[in-house]
Amino acid sequence: MSAPRLATGFWVAAYRARLAQADIPCFVTAKGDETAGAVIVKLNTLDGQARAFHRTYGADWERVWAELAAGPDAEVEAALDRQRQYDPDLWIIEVEDRAGRHLLEEDGLR
C-alpha cells in the first residue's frame, strides 16, 4: 500500500518554508494545479549554470528526485518551457544557491 500523497500546494508551501529556514531563496515561477500538479525544482547556482529536478520512480518503485536538465541557464529554461507547453498544471520552483543546495534529499521532501 502506498503512502497518501500531499496536495501539491501544501508540499510547495512546506518546501518553501524549509528553504527559508536554511536561508536559501526560492521563487515560484509557474503555479500549477493546487491538488495534483507536478513539480519541477530548478536550481540556479548564480554562475550561469542550472539544473532541474522532477519526481519519478526509482529502481524499487520508490519516488525519487531525478535530474531532468542541466547546463547553461538558458538551456535549462528552454527545457522547462517545453515541459510547461506539455503540462500546463506544472509547478516550477526556482531555488538560488551558489553552493548548489536544494534540500530535496532531506527527510520529508523526498
Residue pairs with C-beta under 8 A, 6 or more apart in sequence:
6 14
7 34
7 35
7 36
8 32
8 33
8 34
8 35
8 36
8 37
8 38
8 39
8 91
9 34
9 35
11 39
12 28
12 39
12 91
12 93
14 108
14 109
15 26
15 41
15 93
15 103
15 109
16 26
16 28
16 93
18 103
18 106
18 108
18 109
19 25
19 26
19 95
19 103
20 26
22 101
22 103
24 95
24 96
24 97
24 101
24 102
24 103
25 95
25 96
25 97
26 93
26 94
26 95
26 96
27 93
27 94
27 96
28 91
28 92
28 93
29 42
29 92
29 93
29 94
30 80
30 84
30 90
30 91
30 92
31 91
32 38
32 39
32 87
32 88
32 89
32 90
32 91
33 89
36 89
37 89
37 90
37 91
38 54
38 55
38 87
38 89
38 90
38 91
39 54
39 55
39 90
39 91
39 92
39 93
40 52
40 53
40 54
40 68
40 80
40 83
40 90
40 91
40 92
40 93
41 52
41 53
41 54
41 65
41 92
41 93
41 95
41 102
41 104
42 50
42 51
42 52
42 53
42 76
42 80
42 92
42 93
42 94
42 95
43 50
43 51
43 52
43 53
43 95
43 97
43 100
43 102
44 50
44 73
44 94
44 95
44 96
44 97
45 51
45 97
45 98
45 99
45 100
46 96
46 97
46 98
47 98
48 72
48 73
49 70
49 71
49 72
49 73
50 69
50 70
50 71
50 72
50 73
50 76
50 77
51 67
51 69
51 70
51 76
52 67
52 68
52 69
52 70
52 76
52 79
52 80
53 65
53 66
53 67
53 68
53 102
53 104
54 65
54 66
54 68
55 63
55 64
55 65
55 66
56 63
56 64
56 65
56 66
57 63
57 64
58 64
63 110
64 110
65 104
65 105
65 110
68 79
68 83
69 75
69 76
69 79
69 80
70 76
80 92
83 90
84 90
84 92
95 101
95 102
103 109
104 110
